[in-house]
Amino acid sequence: MAAPRTVPTSRLSRFAKLGSLATGVATNMLVDGAKSALTGKGWDNKSLLLQPKNIEKLAIQLSHLRGAAMKLGQLLSMDAGDLLSPELAQLLALLRSDANSMPHKQLVEVLKEQWGDEWLARFSHIELRPFAAASIGQVHLAYKENGDQLAVKIQYPGITKSVVSDVDNVISLLTISRLLPKDLNIKPLISEAKAQLLAEADYKREAQYL
């Protein structure tokens, strides 16, 4: 599992993540473009943008935003795999790898917000390190006083309120970076990603079927 990484909780902080990503990629392009120009290789925006280090930076930042990026990655891989460029295929492969889990401090804050300061009294023990982490939450092993094992599913903060804007922002980034195939009708995938994420984020509805 990837190392813990704080989840941006507000729309502003999530947008700032995308802004810092764009700045970092642009800086890489300027530095490497200047080097290419000095060596007589010319300046090719697309080649500079799609360098492996920029693809990796894009994947790392998008995975930290969780939900939208990972869900879009899953849908693009399933529905448009044959149309994907090698660069986008590489990006999606990185996104499908283990998600970052929440740091212990943020995890405890989420549990306190949900159950109050005495949240720990609900269990005889809970593992603070999750045994699984995915697009919208992570799962922890816990025990009741009678010894029964529990799988405690904890949603990343801010996910429900940011699903729609996150999906739109990620699509904008992929469009601007020219990573999306020209022949791909992305609208159905956008709608499906939003619908799936909103459904997955409704833990109360999910609990009714358990």
Secondary structure as UniProt FT lines:
FT   HELIX           11..38
FT   TURN            39..40
FT   HELIX           45..49
FT   HELIX           52..64
FT   HELIX           67..80
FT   HELIX           81..83
FT   HELIX           86..96
FT   HELIX           104..115
FT   TURN            117..118
FT   HELIX           119..122
FT   STRAND          125..126
FT   STRAND          132..133
FT   STRAND          137..143
FT   TURN            145..146
FT   STRAND          149..155
FT   TURN            157..158
FT   HELIX           159..176
FT   TURN            177..178
FT   TURN            182..183
FT   HELIX           187..200
FT   HELIX           203..207
FT   TURN            208..209
//
